[in-house]
Amino acid sequence: MAVLKPLLTETGAEPIGKLVIGTVKGDLHDIGKNLVAMMMEGAGFQVVDLGLDTQPEKFVNAVRELNPDLLGMSALLTTTMPAMGDTINALIEAGLRDRVKVMVGGAPVTQGFCDEIGADAYSPDAASAVDTALELVGAPKK
């Protein structure tokens, strides 16, 4: 992506959407998140990566300040999965939940958990995350 990014920028192509992504509070694993971020950039999304151990407030501030189309949260540990729900609740409390589509993923995450916490979408892997994101922003699949 480091090689391709300048070439994509030169084309003047407008991003098809903006994604804020991060690994949730308490979790220091980022390989999956990094793969999703890279593939999203390749699909034409502008990606803002908040990094590891991202507190709910940091996600909320990013939604408030950057006005993304999508918010992606990743967790590898079952013990950090509740932070996804905490972040959604923080978005609700801040009055921002209806401004962004929330996507969740990571090895222990399931569709049932996604539904339970009120996220908009779950993807089991990076490739399907791109397809889901395209669908959420109304863009054709690539």
C-alpha positions, 0 to 999 in steps of 0.5 A, spaced: 500 500 500 505 504 501 507 503 493 500 504 491 497 510 495 501 515 491 499 512 485 492 512 487 492 519 489 495 521 483 489 519 479 484 524 483 479 518 485 475 521 490 474 516 496 468 512 496 467 513 504 471 514 510 473 508 515 475 509 522 478 503 525 481 501 531 483 495 536 478 496 542 480 497 549 485 492 553 487 489 546 494 489 543 493 485 537 492 488 530 494 484 525 487 483 523 485 490 523 491 492 519 489 487 514 482 490 514 485 497 513 490 495 508 484 492 504 479 498 505 484 503 502 485 498 496 478 498 495 478 506 495 476 508 502 480 513 506 482 510 512 484 513 519 487 508 524 486 509 531 491 503 533 491 499 539 487 499 546 483 504 543 478 507 549 471 508 547 472 516 548 477 516 542 472 512 538 467 517 539 471 523 538 474 520 532 466 520 529 465 527 532 471 530 529 472 526 522 465 524 520 466 517 518 461 513 514 464 507 518 467 505 524 470 499 525 472 495 531 477 489 532 478 484 538 482 478 538 481 477 546 474 474 548 475 479 555 476 485 550 469 484 546 465 487 551 469 494 549 465 494 543 459 494 546 461 500 551 463 504 545 457 503 541 453 505 548 458 511 548 456 513 541 449 513 543 450 517 549 454 522 545 448 522 540 452 520 535 450 513 533 446 514 528 451 518 524 456 512 523 455 505 521 459 500 526 462 494 523 465 489 528 470 483 527 476 479 530 477 471 531 472 471 537 467 475 534 460 472 531 454 475 528 450 473 534 455 478 538 454 483 533 447 483 534 447 483 541 451 489 542 447 493 536 453 493 531 451 494 524 455 489 521 460 483 522 465 480 518 469 474 519 475 476 515 478 482 511 475 480 504 468 480 506 469 486 511 471 490 504 464 487 501 460 489 507 463 496 507 462 497 500 454 495 501 454 499 507 456 505 503 452 503 497 458 502 493 458 497 487 463 491 489 469 491 486 
